[in-house]
Amino acid sequence: MSALEVTFTGADVLRPGELVRGDALTLGGGVFQDSTCARRVDLSGFLVVPGIVDVHGDGFERHLAPRRGAMNEMDQGVLAAEAELAANGISTAVLAQFHSWEGGLRAPQYAERVFAAMAAVKSQVVTDLMPQLRFETHMLEDYADLPEKVAQYALPYVVFNDHLPHAKLAAGKKPPRLVGQALKAARNPDVHLAMMQEMHARRDEVPAALDVLCARLAQMGVRMGSHDDQTCEGRATWRARGATISEFPETLEAAEAARAGGDHIILGAPNVVRGGSHNGNVSALELIAMGFCDALASDYHYPSPRRAALMLERAGVLDLPSAWALVSDGPAQLLGLSDRGRIAPGLRGDLVILEQDCKRVAATLSGGRVSYMSGEVAARFLA
């Protein structure tokens, strides 16, 4: 499908910093134009906002592997995931894929299949899909080959995680959910536990190895971040390595340190929608109110970015331009995508058309192309 050449009339349009009532908006050549064209579509009764830029989401997993063992049609899974993204107003999506000792859907071999599938369907999707690698820091044997894999799959974004249950391992206890986790990884539980214990035992080797790896990735121009920051010292260490994105800081201390150091802060949109963290961490709503947020991410639930932004506006925490910027312009700037995130002439034609009353997604366009459309707005396009 080619990009639309159309002028929308009558809609309320969220321009940079302001909501313009009954505005006219033109798309042409895949970008917003400052003139009008012959074809017009009346969008009276609708709200037009910038397309959502989702900086971190793993909700695609359920499409790629709808049940255990059903992972044979990766290409179709990516296409199905894109349909869900578009239906939720997401025009640019970072698919966050693990490279982890946990195995199963997080195994290194599975990650390669995911990235290969994304590359294979790139010409078939409208939504701009970007891969992210979530690397488990205690997989010391994988450090040497990681830069080559990052280059092979043209991965622009790497985030570092540590999900080892260090406290339990240090106490000589079996971690919770060990058997279930081992079965998902197709491992004997005793073998799985021994692997975890060995990685924990080598934990003192990790910092130096990370210093070298991050320096190499920085030379390659890879964007880097850390996950679940807890302390000021920890955030400073990651910043020194060039990992200037703090994903989902778990404490106020970590968020304050990130802001003071000029780092980008990503919070979970589901945290806002739920009214708090499901893990008992610091509330995203509180951090947003204090100015400690640059972007809201879907995390595990694609409807949440839209819902979170609208909830922030309804609750009076932020006005609509500021709230919506957390799911559009803020994420775009964080990713270095200066061509999107706002509705302005010359920028990429990414937008979401919302029903005025209920704010449900009526249509999503990415690069001026329709990725999703339903209901009354479709009838107006076809009139």
CORTA-V785919 format. One record per helix or strand of 3 or more residues. SS is the DSSP state (2 for helix, 1 for strand). FROM is the first residue (numbers start at 1). LEN is the number of residues. If there is no record, write none. Layout:
# CORTA-V785919
SS&FROM&LEN + SS&FROM&LEN
This chain:
# CORTA-V785919
1&6&10 + 1&18&11 + 1&31&3 + 1&40&3 + 1&46&5 + 1&52&6 + 2&61&4 + 2&74&14 + 1&90&10 + 2&104&3 + 2&108&13 + 2&122&3 + 1&128&9 + 2&140&13 + 1&157&5 + 2&166&5 + 2&178&7 + 2&189&13 + 2&203&17 + 1&223&5 + 2&232&10 + 1&245&3 + 2&252&9 + 1&264&5 + 2&269&6 + 2&284&6 + 1&295&3 + 2&304&11 + 2&320&6 + 2&329&6 + 1&351&5 + 1&361&6 + 1&369&5 + 2&376&7
